Amino acid sequence: MTILRVAPAMAGLLLALGACRDEPIDPDVVARAGSHMLRVNQVVELLLDQEQYPAQADVVEGLAELWTDYTLLATAAEADSTLRNVDLLPLVQQRIDQEMLFQLRDSAIQVDTTVTESDLRSRYEGDASDVRFRASHIMLGYPLQATPAQRDSVRDRLQALRGRIEAGASFADLARQFSQDGGTAAAGGDLGTFGTGEMVRPFEDAVLALEPGEVSDVVETPMGLHLIRLDERERVAFEAVAPDLRNRIRAERTTRAESLFVAGVEERGGEPALVDGALDVVRELARNPGTRLSGRAARRPLLEWSGGSLTAGRVLELLRFEEPGFHQQVVNSEDEALEGFLSTLARRELLTDEARRAGLAPPPETIDSLVAEASAQLRTAARRLGIFPLDRAPGERPEPAVARAVQGALAQNLSGATPPVPLGPIGYQLRSTTSHATFNAGIGRAVLRIGELRASRGPSAGEGAVGSPSPTDDPAGP
């Protein structure tokens, strides 16, 4: 189970996880995490000389969010080195639910796993996936922004070449002379060997319809127009593919049995019905996975069925385990795709409820092991950042030691010496138990101050260099 992900580049700093808030507070405060404050002068110290990061609000906000994660983790680790004071159960709940679903499948879904020799032979004879093909082609492409007349002209040229082949001309010689596929023309159009699924669909369909030695009619693909000759068709020996076929047949039977079982569960629970406005709520949650929902908002149903519902709070929990790229996909999804996503989540909830009613659950030792694993990952992350154990002077209070360690970790991240460690779901969990905020006024003051100081000393060599890194480039390279 991966809870903590090491970001490959400082682009992670630009991913703001929470909304800014304007509160009556010292205008020089950029962010607050518990009793800790990130001030404008600290942000300036971190970013002033790192000119690969422009003086922009999104850069400062992303830095403030990472500071919040690090500060909360360092504070929790300092208070209790075992991190038992952090409720890690929500972080492993998905794994617990998955274990319950496995138990449900094993106890309630009966699958015939016996695959006879006759079953294997029948699949072998009717399955093209174990066939290898060798083919050649002559390809002509369309001109850019081709008119209908130009497209017809290209097709006519290929038809004329096909006529010459039927009259006895060499396919390979014509491919060398006319094919516009630079990768195969010199070899007489030879494409080598390939199996099903390796070519674009129109090309593959044409190949499957040919007998060795036959030449196709003109075939259109996204690359252009083709004449295709099938040179060889060879089936992999039965003995070589029989073990894979056996596993494939068993997997298909399991999938069918699971689908029938799920259909029965859905029938008993009633088909989930989409609540008005649900898609807009999901998109908003995906835009702001760090948002904190009130109890009433978290209980808002998005899909309902007899005896249950998929709530906004549950969807938010699941989104927090996904990468930012997935969040953006949800935001940009068409309504139909988003409805399918919610239906998949609702199906999982239905099955999980079924498992609970059946009294299924992982043994306590399994749950303890999952929690211990999450705790170990947290400690590893804290050590990697140098924020645990804290370097404290004799008699020094934990607060200044935490502040110094976090500032040092961020400086290392910004310079490229170490990669940032966004905490993902654990960051959300830490925030759920501690007051925190970022402030527009402080962010604005930090941006203005960095811009003024950089302008006052003139452009640096790095700023004037051609090809200097953008905010999302990895200073350390690939």
C-alpha positions in Angstrom: 0.0 0.0 0.0 1.4 3.4 -1.0 0.3 6.2 1.2 3.3 8.5 0.7 4.5 9.4 -2.8 7.8 11.1 -3.5 7.2 13.8 -6.2 9.6 13.6 -9.1 9.9 17.3 -9.4 9.1 20.6 -7.7 5.9 20.8 -9.9 4.3 19.3 -6.8 4.7 22.7 -5.1 2.3 24.2 -7.7 -0.5 21.9 -6.7 -2.5 23.8 -4.1 -4.5 21.4 -1.9 -6.7 23.8 0.0 -8.5 27.1 -0.4 -7.0 30.3 0.8 -8.9 32.2 3.5 -8.8 35.8 4.5 -9.1 36.1 8.3 -8.3 39.0 10.7 -4.7 38.0 11.3 -1.2 39.5 11.0 -0.9 40.4 7.3 2.7 39.1 7.3 1.4 35.5 8.0 1.1 33.4 4.8 -0.1 30.2 6.5 -1.0 28.7 9.9 -0.8 25.1 11.0 -1.9 24.7 14.6 0.2 27.2 16.6 2.9 27.5 13.9 3.0 30.4 11.5 4.7 30.7 8.1 5.6 34.4 7.6 6.4 36.5 4.6 10.1 36.8 5.5 10.4 33.0 5.6 8.8 32.6 2.2 11.1 35.3 0.8 14.2 33.6 2.3 13.2 30.3 0.7 12.2 31.6 -2.8 14.3 34.7 -3.4 17.4 33.0 -4.9 15.4 30.1 -6.5 14.7 32.1 -9.6 13.5 29.1 -11.5 10.3 29.7 -9.5 8.6 32.9 -10.5 7.2 35.4 -8.0 3.6 34.2 -8.5 0.7 33.5 -6.1 0.4 29.8 -7.1 4.1 29.1 -6.3 3.8 30.7 -2.9 0.5 29.0 -2.2 1.9 25.6 -3.2 4.9 26.2 -1.0 2.6 27.1 1.9 0.6 23.9 1.4 3.8 21.8 1.5 4.9 23.7 4.6 1.6 22.8 6.3 2.1 19.1 5.5 5.6 19.1 6.8 4.8 21.1 10.0 1.9 18.9 10.9 3.9 15.7 10.4 6.9 17.0 12.3 4.6 18.1 15.2 2.8 14.7 15.3 6.1 12.8 15.2 7.6 15.0 17.9 4.6 14.5 20.2 4.7 10.7 19.7 7.4 8.9 17.8 5.1 5.9 17.2 2.5 8.3 15.6 -0.2 6.5 17.6 -1.8 9.9 18.2 -2.6 10.0 14.5 -5.7 8.1 13.5 -4.4 6.0 10.7 -7.4 3.7 10.3 -9.1 5.9 7.6 -5.9 5.6 5.6 -6.1 1.8 5.5 -9.9 1.5 5.3 -9.8 1.0 1.5 -7.5 -2.0 2.0 -9.8 -3.3 4.7 -12.8 -3.0 2.4 -10.9 -4.7 -0.3 -10.1 -7.6 2.0 -13.8 -7.9 2.8 -14.7 -8.0 -0.9 -12.2 -10.8 -1.5 -13.8 -12.7 1.4 -17.2 -12.1 -0.1 -16.1 -13.3 -3.5 -14.6 -16.4 -2.0 -17.5 -17.3 0.2 -20.5 -16.3 -2.0 -19.4 -16.7 -5.6 -19.1 -20.3 -6.9 -16.9 -20.7 -9.9 -16.3 -23.9 -11.9 -12.5 -24.0 -12.2 -12.3 -27.3 -14.0 -11.1 -26.8 -17.6 -11.2 -29.9 -19.8 -9.0 -30.7 -22.7 -12.0 -30.2 -24.9 -12.5 -26.7 -23.5 -8.9 -25.9 -24.3 -9.0 -27.3 -27.8 -12.3 -25.5 -28.6 -10.9 -22.1 -27.4 -7.6 -22.8 -29.3 -9.3 -23.4 -32.6 -11.6 -20.3 -32.3 -9.2 -17.8 -30.8 -7.1 -15.6 -33.1 -5.1 -14.2 -30.2 -2.6 -17.1 -30.6 -2.0 -16.5 -34.3 1.0 -14.5 -35.6 0.9 -12.8 -38.9 3.5 -11.5 -41.4 2.4 -8.9 -43.8 3.6 -6.2 -46.2 2.0 -3.0 -47.3 2.1 0.0 -49.6 1.0 3.2 -48.0 0.2 6.6 -49.5 -0.7 9.5 -47.3 -3.1 12.4 -47.9 -1.7 15.9 -48.5 -2.3 18.3 -45.6 -5.8 19.7 -45.6 -6.6 17.5 -48.6 -9.7 18.3 -50.6 -12.1 15.5 -51.5 -10.7 15.5 -55.0 -7.1 15.1 -53.7 -8.3 12.2 -51.4 -9.9 10.5 -54.4 -6.8 10.9 -56.4 -4.7 9.1 -53.7 -7.2 6.3 -53.6 -7.1 6.0 -57.4 -3.3 5.8 -57.4 -3.5 2.8 -55.0 -6.2 1.2 -57.0 -3.9 1.5 -60.1 -1.0 -0.1 -58.2 -3.3 -3.0 -57.1 -4.2 -3.5 -60.8 -0.5 -3.7 -61.6 0.0 -6.3 -58.9 -2.9 -8.4 -60.2 -1.3 -8.2 -63.6 1.9 -9.7 -62.2 4.0 -6.8 -61.0 6.1 -7.3 -57.9 4.4 -6.1 -54.7 7.9 -5.5 -53.1 9.2 -3.5 -56.1 6.2 -1.3 -56.1 6.5 -0.8 -52.3 10.1 0.3 -52.7 9.1 2.7 -55.5 5.9 4.2 -54.2 5.2 3.5 -50.5 5.5 6.6 -48.3 6.1 4.5 -45.2 9.8 5.3 -44.7 10.2 2.5 -42.2 9.2 -0.3 -44.5 9.5 0.9 -48.1 13.2 -0.1 -48.5 12.3 -3.6 -47.2 9.6 -4.0 -49.9 6.9 -3.0 -47.4 7.7 -5.9 -45.0 6.0 -5.2 -41.6 7.5 -8.2 -39.9 5.4 -10.4 -37.6 2.7 -9.2 -35.3 -0.3 -10.5 -33.4 -3.9 -9.4 -32.9 -4.2 -6.1 -31.1 -0.9 -4.8 -32.3 -2.2 -3.0 -35.4 -4.9 -0.3 -35.7 -8.3 -1.9 -36.1 -9.0 -1.3 -39.8 -5.6 -2.7 -40.7 -6.0 -5.8 -38.4 -9.5 -6.4 -39.8 -8.2 -6.4 -43.3 -5.4 -8.8 -42.4 -7.8 -11.2 -40.7 -9.9 -11.4 -43.9 -6.9 -12.4 -46.1 -5.4 -15.7 -47.0 -1.6 -15.9 -47.4 -0.6 -14.4 -50.7 -3.8 -12.3 -51.1 -3.7 -8.5 -51.5 -6.4 -6.4 -49.8 -8.6 -3.7 -51.4 -7.6 -0.1 -50.4 -7.7 0.2 -46.6 -7.9 3.5 -44.8 -6.3 4.1 -41.4 -5.4 7.2 -39.5 -1.9 7.0 -41.2 -3.3 7.0 -44.7 -4.3 4.5 -47.4 -2.9 1.0 -47.7 -2.6 -2.0 -49.9 -1.9 -5.0 -47.6 -0.5 -8.4 -48.6 -0.7 -11.2 -46.1 2.5 -13.2 -46.4 2.2 -15.7 -43.6 -0.2 -16.8 -40.9 1.2 -19.1 -38.2 -0.6 -20.4 -35.1 1.4 -20.9 -31.9 1.6 -24.6 -30.9 -1.3 -25.7 -28.7 1.1 -27.1 -26.0 2.8 -23.7 -25.7 -0.4 -21.7 -25.2 -2.5 -24.3 -23.2 -1.5 -23.0 -19.7 -2.4 -19.4 -20.7 -5.7 -20.5 -22.2 -6.6 -22.4 -19.1 -6.0 -19.3 -16.9 -7.9 -17.1 -19.3 -10.9 -19.4 -19.3 -10.9 -19.5 -15.5 -10.6 -15.7 -15.3 -13.5 -15.3 -17.6 -15.7 -17.7 -15.6 -14.8 -15.8 -12.4 -15.7 -12.5 -14.0 -19.1 -13.8 -15.3 -19.9 -15.3 -11.8 -18.9 -12.0 -10.1 -21.1 -10.1 -12.5 -24.1 -12.3 -11.9 -23.6 -12.0 -8.1 -23.2 -8.2 -8.3 -26.4 -8.0 -10.5 -28.3 -9.9 -7.7 -27.0 -7.6 -5.0 -28.0 -4.5 -7.1 -31.4 -6.0 -7.7 -32.0 -6.5 -4.0 -30.8 -3.0 -3.2 -32.5 -1.3 -6.1 -30.8 0.4 -9.0 -28.8 3.4 -7.7 -30.5 6.7 -8.7 -28.5 9.9 -9.4 -29.5 12.8 -7.2 -30.0 16.2 -8.9 -26.8 18.3 -8.8 -24.6 15.3 -7.9 -22.3 15.7 -10.9 -21.6 19.3 -10.1 -20.8 18.4 -6.5 -18.3 15.7 -7.6 -16.5 18.1 -9.9 -16.2 20.6 -7.1 -14.8 18.0 -4.8 -12.3 17.0 -7.4 -11.2 20.6 -7.8 -10.7 21.0 -4.1 -9.9 17.6 -2.5 -8.5 19.3 0.5 -11.9 20.9 1.4 -13.4 20.2 4.8 -17.0 19.3 4.7 -19.5 19.9 7.5 -21.3 16.9 8.9 -24.4 17.8 6.9 -22.5 18.3 3.6 -20.6 15.1 4.1 -23.8 13.2 4.5 -25.3 14.6 1.3 -26.3 11.7 -1.0 -25.1 11.7 -4.6 -26.5 8.3 -5.5 -29.3 6.6 -3.6 -30.7 3.1 -3.5 -32.9 1.1 -1.2 -31.2 1.1 2.2 -28.1 3.0 1.3 -26.4 5.9 -0.5 -23.1 7.1 -1.9 -22.4 10.3 0.0 -20.3 13.4 -0.8 -18.1 12.6 2.2 -17.4 9.1 0.9 -16.6 10.3 -2.6 -14.2 12.9 -1.1 -12.4 10.2 0.9 -11.9 8.1 -2.3 -10.7 11.1 -4.3 -8.1 11.9 -1.8 -6.4 8.6 -2.5 -6.1 9.6 -6.2 -3.3 11.5 -8.0 -3.9 15.2 -8.9 -4.1 14.1 -12.6 -7.1 11.9 -11.8 -8.8 14.8 -10.1 -8.4 16.9 -13.3 -9.9 14.1 -15.3 -12.9 14.0 -13.1 -13.3 17.8 -13.4 -13.1 17.6 -17.2 -15.2 14.4 -17.7 -18.4 14.4 -19.7 -21.6 13.7 -17.7 -21.9 10.2 -19.0 -18.4 9.2 -18.0 -18.8 10.8 -14.6 -22.1 9.0 -14.0 -20.2 5.8 -14.9 -17.5 6.6 -12.3 -20.2 7.2 -9.6 -22.0 4.0 -10.5 -18.7 2.1 -10.1 -18.3 3.6 -6.6 -21.9 2.8 -5.7 -21.4 -0.8 -6.8 -18.4 -1.0 -4.5 -20.4 0.4 -1.6 -23.2 -2.1 -2.2 -20.8 -5.0 -2.2 -19.1 -3.7 0.9 -22.4 -3.4 2.7 -23.2 -6.9 1.6 -19.9 -8.1 3.1 -20.6 -6.4 6.4 -24.1 -7.9 6.6 -22.4 -11.3 6.1 -20.2 -10.6 9.1 -17.0 -10.6 7.0 -13.9 -8.6 8.1 -10.2 -9.1 8.1 -8.8 -10.5 11.3 -7.6 -7.9 13.8 -4.0 -8.8 13.2 -4.3 -7.9 9.5 -5.8 -4.5 10.4 -3.0 -4.0 13.0 -0.5 -4.9 10.3 -1.9 -2.4 7.8 -1.9 0.4 10.4 1.7 -0.4 11.5 2.7 -0.3 7.8 1.1 3.2 7.4 2.8 4.4 10.6 6.2 3.1 9.4 5.7 5.0 6.1 5.0 8.2 8.0 8.2 7.8 10.1 10.2 7.1 6.9 8.9 10.2 5.3 9.7 12.3 8.3 13.2 10.9 8.5 13.7 11.5 4.8 12.8 15.1 5.2 15.0 15.5 8.2 12.1 16.6 10.4 12.2 13.5 12.7 13.9 13.1 15.0 14.2 16.8 15.7 17.6 18.4 16.3 16.8 20.2 19.5 19.3 22.2 21.6 19.4 21.4 25.3 16.2 22.8 26.9 14.8 24.0 23.6 11.1 23.9 23.2 9.7 21.7 20.3 8.1 24.6 18.4 11.3 26.4 17.2 12.9 23.1 16.5 10.0 22.1 14.3 10.1 25.5 12.5 13.8 25.2 11.8 13.6 21.6 10.6 10.7 22.3 8.2 12.4 25.4 6.8 15.5 23.3 6.2 13.5 20.6 4.4 11.8 23.1 2.2 15.1 24.8 1.3 16.5 21.4 0.3 13.4 20.7 -1.9 13.6 24.1 -3.6 17.3 23.8 -4.4 16.7 20.3 -5.9 18.9 18.6 -3.4 16.0 16.5 -2.2 12.6 15.8 -3.8 9.5 17.1 -2.0 7.3 14.6 -0.2 3.7 15.5 -0.6 1.8 13.4 2.0 -1.4 12.8 0.0 -4.1 11.2 2.1 -2.1 11.3 5.3 -1.8 15.1 4.8 -5.6 15.3 4.7 -5.9 13.2 7.8 -3.4 15.3 9.7 -5.3 18.5 8.7 -8.6 17.0 9.8 -7.5 17.1 13.4 -5.6 20.4 13.4 -6.7 23.9 12.6 -4.9 25.3 9.6 -5.3 27.9 6.9 -3.5 29.9 4.1 -4.1 33.6 3.7 -4.4 35.6 0.5 -3.1 38.8 2.1 0.1 37.1 3.2 0.6 35.4 -0.1 0.2 38.7 -2.0 2.7 40.4 0.3 5.2 37.6 -0.3 4.8 37.7 -4.0 5.2 41.5 -4.1 8.3 41.4 -1.8 10.1 38.7 -3.8 9.4 40.6 -7.1 10.7 43.9 -5.6 13.9 42.3 -4.3 14.6 40.5 -7.5 14.0 43.6 -9.6 16.2 45.7 -7.4 19.3 43.6 -8.1 18.7 43.3 -11.8 18.5 40.1 -14.0 20.6 37.2 -13.0 22.6 35.0 -15.4 20.0 32.3 -14.9 17.1 34.7 -15.7 18.8 35.7 -18.9 19.8 32.3 -20.0 18.1 30.7 -23.0 16.2 27.6 -22.0 16.1 28.3 -18.2 13.7 26.0 -16.4 10.0 26.7 -16.1 8.2 26.4 -12.8 7.2 22.9 -13.6 10.7 21.7 -14.8 12.7 19.4 -12.5 15.9 21.3 -11.7 17.7 18.1 -11.2 16.8 16.8 -14.6 15.1 13.5 -15.5 
